[in-house]
Amino acid sequence: MKRIIHRLRLELTAFVLSCFLNVISFAQDKGLDVSYPAQQLSTSKINFQKLDFKTKAGIFPAFDRNLKTPVIDLTDTFLPKQSNFPSLRNEQAGIWKKIGRAELFIGGAELIGITVLILSPKEVTGWSPDWTQDAWRNMKRSLSTPPVWDDDDWQLNYIGHPIAGSYYYNSLRSQNASIFHSFLFATAQSFIWEYFIEATAEKPSIQDLIVTPIAGAVLGESAHRLTTNMRRNGFNFFEKVFVIIFNPMFVLNNGFGPRFNPVRQKQGF
């Protein structure tokens, strides 16, 4: 009963935190979504009462020196305010190139993760002492039987897996992939981890297959939007710290340099 209460509290806390992050992101989007009157057509500023059409017989008005016409300034009329805004890495690339780069990072991280678990004490993982001998048999068993409800600690199931899912998600999203593609990638990576990596030691977990991609996408999209809002005017020191902690895949894909990010301008007072 206590474990159920702990899980409910954690799920509620994660939900509230996610809502809070989304509200902040939405507020920042609204605050930065402003129109620029200077970008409207300059013809709206023409005062036609000041046009002095003084013509003479037999003289076409265009050749009359007394004809006064305003100078129309079309500077930045049709261009966005930041026409040289840098793109994210692989922003214009195809989806498979983005997946290939994301898999390079995530696959490497999963290999490191399984190595850490293998070397961890068996009291922590709960795996069999003869893991190396049982790995292949366990994987075949996992593929032939349905997943189970595991008894791992709630910190691992409801904190660790959502964080891992957000990394899966943003490894693709930080290359400007769509929400749909990023969610599918996170789902596929969760499936690979449960059925081909962790399955060498234990059966796939029902809650891990659900929580990792869904909660990971919610947390990942919140972190992505906050990162995008910070990126618009260049990152300051504290924003860089935030991104490194909550969205490290953005740093691996784009870094903080001027190639993929705007240069922060000094604010004058």
VENRA-V630782 format. One record per run of one state. SS is the DSSP state (~ for helix, > for strand, _ for the rest). FROM is the first residue (numbers start at 1). LEN is the number of residues. If there is no record, write none. Layout:
SS,FROM,LEN
SS,FROM,LEN
//
This chain:
_,1,1
~,2,31
_,33,4
~,37,3
_,40,2
~,42,4
_,46,2
~,48,3
_,51,1
>,52,1
_,53,8
~,61,3
_,64,4
>,68,1
_,69,26
~,95,25
_,120,2
~,122,4
_,126,5
~,131,14
_,145,3
>,148,1
_,149,5
~,154,20
_,174,5
~,179,22
_,201,4
>,205,1
~,206,26
_,232,5
~,237,10
_,247,1
~,248,7
_,255,15
//
